[in-house]
Amino acid sequence: MRIILADDHAIFREGLKLLLQSRHDQDIVAELENLQNLKTELLKQHADLLILDYHMPGGDAAALLSYCKKRHPELKIIALTGAQSGQILKQLVAAKADAVLLKDGASAELLLAIHEVMQGKRYFSDTVRNNIADIDLQLSTRELQVLKLIFSGLVTREIADKLALSPKTVDKHRENIMRKLHVNNLVELINKVHQLKLFSDAYD
């Protein structure tokens, strides 16, 4: 596997090299500390995988990522970032990164991501998924009220009485909430609330 590393922090690059070179099937063919020469290196090296830091001098990493996926559709790209912003993470996903990981993640997760993307899959760490989901919430005010009461342990009849709604309306709200949060049952719904830290109770 031919790999290009693009990261402007030499110490971080060295750490990645040690990690990747411990695997006999992985060869670092180029290292870049800015984005200016990336297009040239991709044409020259015929790499299989690009590991790209989001915050690099010399250009817009997300725009360049999107360009690389269009120009080199066979190239796998793993985007690394120290940013926790759901908006930035969503931008990297939209740019067609094969994987998006936070730079403070475990080295084992990077190796897993490499394995997954080289198998033709996409990989996003749990934190990345949750931070994106956090900005993607499209719950109405009423749905948030219902969700908070569900999270508090109330059943349909109790929620209906508390909000002066019919049980049928509460059930419809519950159905919409679960669809929007991509969960299938109550346990998954409660876990999602904890993951997203939607209510102060979820921090406990």
C-alpha positions in Angstrom: 0.0 0.0 0.0 1.5 3.3 -1.1 0.7 6.1 1.4 1.1 9.9 1.3 1.2 11.8 4.6 0.1 15.4 4.6 0.5 17.1 7.9 2.4 20.3 8.8 3.5 19.1 12.2 6.8 17.1 11.8 6.5 15.4 15.2 3.0 14.1 14.4 4.1 13.0 11.0 7.0 11.0 12.5 4.6 9.3 14.9 2.4 8.3 12.0 5.4 7.0 10.0 6.5 4.8 12.9 3.0 3.5 13.3 2.4 2.8 9.6 5.9 1.4 8.9 5.4 -1.2 11.6 3.0 -2.8 9.1 4.9 -4.6 6.4 2.3 -3.9 3.7 2.4 -0.1 4.1 5.0 2.1 2.4 5.2 5.9 2.9 6.0 7.3 -0.6 5.8 11.0 0.2 5.5 13.5 3.1 4.0 17.0 2.7 4.0 19.8 5.2 1.7 22.0 3.1 -1.0 21.6 0.5 0.7 23.4 -2.4 2.5 20.3 -3.9 -0.2 17.7 -3.1 -1.7 17.6 -6.6 1.8 17.1 -8.2 2.7 14.4 -5.7 -0.5 12.5 -6.4 0.2 12.4 -10.1 3.8 11.4 -9.4 3.4 8.7 -6.7 0.2 6.9 -7.7 -0.7 6.5 -4.1 -3.3 4.2 -2.7 -4.0 6.2 0.4 -3.7 9.9 1.5 -3.7 10.7 5.1 -4.6 14.4 5.2 -4.6 16.9 8.1 -7.5 19.3 7.8 -5.6 22.3 9.2 -2.7 22.8 6.8 -1.1 25.9 5.1 -1.2 26.3 1.4 -4.9 25.9 0.6 -8.3 24.8 1.6 -8.0 21.1 2.7 -11.7 20.3 2.3 -11.9 21.8 -1.2 -8.7 20.0 -2.1 -10.0 16.7 -0.7 -13.1 17.0 -2.9 -10.9 17.8 -5.9 -8.7 14.7 -5.2 -11.7 12.4 -4.9 -13.0 13.6 -8.3 -9.6 13.5 -10.1 -8.4 10.3 -8.4 -11.6 8.3 -7.6 -9.5 5.2 -6.7 -7.6 7.1 -4.1 -8.6 6.5 -0.5 -8.5 9.6 1.8 -8.5 9.7 5.6 -9.0 13.1 7.0 -7.5 13.9 10.4 -8.4 16.9 12.4 -8.1 18.4 15.9 -11.4 20.3 15.3 -14.4 19.2 17.3 -16.8 21.4 15.3 -19.6 19.4 13.9 -19.7 21.9 11.0 -16.1 21.2 10.0 -16.5 17.4 10.4 -19.7 17.5 8.3 -17.7 19.5 5.6 -15.1 16.7 5.4 -17.8 14.0 5.1 -19.5 16.0 2.4 -16.1 16.3 0.6 -16.2 12.5 0.3 -13.5 11.7 2.8 -13.4 7.9 3.1 -12.7 8.3 6.8 -12.7 11.2 9.3 -10.9 10.8 12.6 -9.9 13.2 15.4 -6.2 13.6 15.9 -6.4 12.8 19.6 -7.9 9.3 18.9 -6.2 6.0 19.5 -3.6 4.7 17.0 -5.6 1.4 16.8 -8.6 3.3 15.4 -6.5 4.7 12.6 -5.3 1.3 11.7 -8.9 0.1 11.8 -10.0 3.0 9.6 -7.2 2.2 7.0 -8.4 -1.4 6.9 -12.0 -0.4 6.4 -11.4 2.2 3.7 -9.1 -0.2 1.8 -12.0 -2.6 1.8 -14.1 0.0 0.1 -16.0 1.1 3.2 -16.2 4.5 4.9 -15.3 5.0 8.5 -16.1 7.8 11.0 -15.2 7.7 14.7 -18.0 7.8 17.2 -17.1 11.3 18.3 -17.2 12.5 14.7 -20.6 10.9 14.1 -22.0 12.4 17.3 -20.7 15.9 16.7 -22.2 15.8 13.2 -25.5 14.5 14.5 -25.5 17.3 17.1 -25.7 20.0 14.4 -28.0 17.9 12.2 -30.8 17.7 14.8 -34.0 19.0 13.2 -36.3 18.4 16.1 -39.1 20.8 16.6 -39.7 22.5 20.0 -42.5 20.1 20.7 -40.5 17.1 19.7 -37.7 18.2 22.1 -40.3 18.6 24.9 -41.6 15.0 24.2 -38.0 13.7 24.0 -37.1 15.2 27.3 -40.1 13.6 29.0 -39.3 10.3 27.4 -35.8 10.6 28.6 -37.1 11.4 32.1 -39.0 8.1 32.1 -42.5 9.1 31.4 -44.8 6.8 29.3 -47.1 8.0 26.5 -50.2 8.6 28.7 -48.2 10.7 31.2 -46.6 12.7 28.4 -50.0 13.3 26.9 -51.4 14.6 30.2 -48.4 16.8 30.9 -48.5 18.4 27.5 -52.3 18.4 27.0 -52.0 16.2 23.9 -53.7 13.0 22.8 -51.7 9.8 23.2 -51.9 9.3 19.4 -50.2 12.7 18.9 -47.5 11.8 21.4 -46.9 8.5 19.6 -46.6 10.3 16.3 -44.0 12.7 17.9 -42.1 9.7 19.2 -42.1 8.1 15.8 -40.7 11.3 14.2 -38.1 11.7 16.9 -36.8 8.2 16.4 -36.7 8.6 12.6 -34.7 11.9 12.9 -32.3 10.4 15.4 -31.9 7.2 13.4 -32.8 4.9 16.3 -35.1 1.9 16.3 -36.2 1.4 20.0 -36.3 3.1 23.4 -32.9 1.8 24.5 -31.2 3.2 21.4 -33.1 6.5 21.9 -31.9 6.9 25.5 -28.3 6.0 24.5 -28.5 8.7 21.7 -29.6 11.3 24.1 -26.6 10.4 26.3 -24.2 10.5 23.4 -25.5 13.9 22.2 -25.8 15.3 25.7 -29.1 16.9 24.7 -30.2 17.6 28.3 -28.3 18.4 31.4 -29.3 15.0 32.9 -27.3 13.4 30.1 -24.1 14.7 31.5 -24.4 12.5 34.6 
